[in-house]
């Protein structure tokens, strides 16, 4: 099967295979993001009485020497129909993401190195056989996954993060690891919040038009503190596209940048407990009136209880 030649045909196939290419870059593991939205979050105030109206001060908090591991599972299915020809791309991965805290500065910002300890990936494309890659296998990686294999077990980036989750500095350490645009972690409010209150994070997404011009789309992510129970806080994420969209081809590209789901974290331990992001969208008319794209993805992340190494008080930062 093949699509018609030309700009439109190439764009449609790009929409189908976007996550395949992303997996080969391995930076689906940068999270969240959003992908990917994950990290340790601490609440500085006491939560012993979780009564109505109680305010919570949310901020990041680590110690030098802390090592955190998360199990990350990501599945995506993209199905397109153009001129009665259906094309499907399915991708899945299970990996272990690691943050090694190297330094915590007086202002509360931290410097950490991100890496991937192991990864298992599968991709299936219409008309082609299934391709698998397992970093624990001694076999040579399949064609197209050589770059992924080179990054496993190596520091991918050194990142400086402030207490609200803003990236102050990023140093790419592994050239083979592609960067995923978007948020690295949950942006936190600049003031105390009570259950039911929300905060927003506006940003822009660049989308190429049919003419080749790049259009900037304004997007806003809304976070709501849904509940705090037994020390576990639940944050609900919704994404709103602010810029009016009247081109289905733009929608096709935009839905891959949208995240919706729930993040849960232990407010005293300052650790994300888990997160689940689910999205299912359909777009009609991106290449002819009968063309259709159906996109579904699920992202899960779970803190590994036996994979957390907490530094003792007074630990010195490791040499950088």
N, C-alpha and C positions, 0 to 999 in steps of 0.2 A: 504494500500500500504506500502511496505517496501523495502528498498534497501538490496542488498546482504551484508552478514556479512563480517567483515574484515576491514583492515585499509582503503582501498579505499572507501568502502561503508560509513564508519564513516566520512571520510573526505568530501565526497560529501554532506552528510546530514549536516555537519558543515557549508558548504558553503551556503546551503539553509537557515539554521536557524540562521545564525550569527547575523543578525539584531534583531531577536526576543530576543536572549539572551542579546544583547546590550541594548535593551529597558528595559528589566527587571532590568538591572543595573542602568538605568536612566541616565548614563553619556553620552548619546547622547546629553544631555543638556549642557555638558561642552563646546561644540561647537568647529566646526567646525571643529571637524574636522575635523579639518577640517572634521570637523565638524568640521564643525563647526568652523568659522573665524569671530569673532565679538568682538567689544569693542568700547570704545570711542577713537577717534583719533583727535588730534588737529594739525593744521599747524600754526607755530609761525609767519611766514611772512605774510604781507598784500597781499590780492589777488584782490584788487580793479581793477587792470588792468590785465586781464587774457590773455595777448598777447602771441604770439608765442615765444617760448624760455624762458618764465618766469620759474624760478626755485621755487620749493616748498619744504620746510623743514617739513617733516612729523615726528611727534612724539606724544607719548601719553601724555595726560595732564588731571589731575583730581584735585579735591579739597576734603579734608576730609569732610565727611558727605554727599557727592553726592550719590544718589541712582538712578540706571538706570534699566529699565525694557525692555525686548524684548519679543515679541511674536514669538515663534519658531514653525514651522511646518515642519515635516519630513515624507516622504512617501518612501517606498521601496518595490520593487517587484522582487523576485528571482524565476525563473522558470527553472527547470532542467529536462532533458530527459536522462534516462539511461536504456538501454535494452528495449526500447519502453515503459517504464513506466515514466509518467510525474508527477512531484511533484512541487507544488507552495507554496510559503510563501509570504504573504503580511502583511506589518506592517505600521501603521501610528500613529502619535502623534501630539498633539497640546499642548504647554506648555508656561508658563511665566517664563523666566529666570531673575534673579536679581543679580546685582553687587552692594554691599555696600562698598563704599570706606572708609576704617578705618584710613588710614594714608598716607600722602604724604611726602616723605623724601627730604632733601636738594638737592640730586642729581637728583630729578625728578621721581624716582621710586615710585610706590604706592603699598599699601597693601590693598587688598579687600577680602571680603567674598562672595562666590558664593552660591546661593541657587535657588530652584525651588518653585515658589509660588503655582502653580497648574499644573495639567497635565491630559490630556485625551488620552488614548491609545487604539488601536484596533489591533488585530492580527488574521489572517486567515491562516490556514494550510490545505493542501489537506487532505481530509478524516476526518477532525475534524471541530467542530462547531466554530463559531466566538467567540472570547473572548474580552471583553471590560473592561476597568478600568477608572473610573472618580474619581479623588481625592476629588471632591466636594460632592460626594455621601456619604450617611451615611451607605451604605451597605458595608459588608466586602469585601476586595479585592479578586479577583479570585486567585486560586492556582497558585503560581509562581510569583505573583505580590505583595506579602506581603512586600518584601524588598523595592520595589518602594514606597509603601504607607508610610513606616516608614521614608523615606527621605524627603517627601514633607513638605515644610515650615521650614526646618532646614538648617543651614549653612553646606554645603557639604565640602568646602575646603577653606583654607585661603592661598592666593597666593600673592607673591611679584613679580611685573612686572616692568621691566625697560622701559625707554622711547622708545625703539625700539621694544618692545613686547617680549623680552626674559624673560622666567620664571626664576627668581633668586632663589626662594624658594617656596616650596609647602607643606602645612601641611594638611593632610586629616583629616577632622573633623567628618565625618560620615562613619563608617566602611561599612555600607550597600551599599554605593554609589561606584560603580566600576569606575576606571579611564580608560578613553579612550586614547590610545596612539596617538601621533601626536601633531599638533600645537594647542595651546590654542587660538590664535588670529593671525591676520595678522602680519607677521614680516616686519618691516619697513626698508627702506634703510638708510645706514649710511652717506649719503650725499644728498644734495638737488637734486631733479629730476624735469625735465620738462615733459610736455605732450608728450607721445610717448616713453619715456625712461622706462627701465625695471630694476628690481633687482631680484635676485634669492635666494632661501633658500634650500640648500642641506640637506638631512637627510637619514637615513637608516630604512628599514622595515625588520623585521625578519619573515621569512616564513618557516614552517616545510616542509621538503621534504618527499618523500615516504619512504625513509630509516630511517626517524626519525631525521636526521641531520637538524640543523637549518641553513638556508641560509640567508645571509644579502644582501638585494637588495638596491642598491643606487637609490634614487629618488630625483628629483629636482623640486621644485615648482617655477614657473616664474610668477612674478607680473609685470603688465604694467599699468602705469598711462595713461589711455585711453583718458580722457577728464576732464576738470574742467569748469563747466558752472554755472553761478549764484551762485557761492560758493559751489556747489555740485561737489565733485570729484568722478570719476568712475575708479575703479581699476579692471582689468581683470586678472583672475587667470587661469593658465594652469599647468598641471602636466606632467613631462617627466620622464619615467623610463630609467635610465642610464645603469643599468646592463642588458646585453643581456638575454632574457628569451626564453628558448626552451622547457619548460615543461608546458603543458596546466593546470596541477593541480596547479602550482605556479601562473599562470595567474588568475585562479579562486579566489584564496585568495587575490591576489594583487589588483584586481579591486575594492575591498571594501575599499581600502585605498587611492583611487584617488579622487581628487576634482577638478572641473572646473566650473567657473561661474564668477559672477560679484558682487563687493562690492561697495556700494555708501555711501558717508558720507559727512556731513556738515563740511567744513573745519574750519569755525569760531566757531561753537558751540562745535566742538570736539566730535561729536557723530556719530556713524554708523546710517545711515538712513535706509538702507535695504541691504539685500544680497540674491542672488539666486544662488544655485548650482544645476546643472543638469548633470546627467551622465547616459549613456546607452551603455552597452557593451555586447558582446556575445563571448563565448569561446567554441570551438569544440574540442573533443578528449581528455578530461581530464580523462575519464574512458571508454576507448574503442573508436573506430573510429567514431561511430554514436552518442556518447554522446554529449550533448549540454547544455550549461547554458546561460540563458539570464538574465541580471541584469539591473534594472533601478531604479534610485532614484532621488528624488527632495528634496532639503532643502531650506527653506525660513526663513528669519528672518526680523522682522520689529520693529523698535524702537517705543514704545508706548508714544506718545506725552503727554498723561495725566498720564503717569507712571514715569516721570522724576522728581526727587526732587533734586534741585541744592542747595548746601550749600551756605550760605552767606559768603562774604569775611571775612577772619579772623576766620572762624569757627575752633574750636579745634577738634582734633581727638578724636573719642570715645574710651573709655577704651577697651583694648583687653583682 
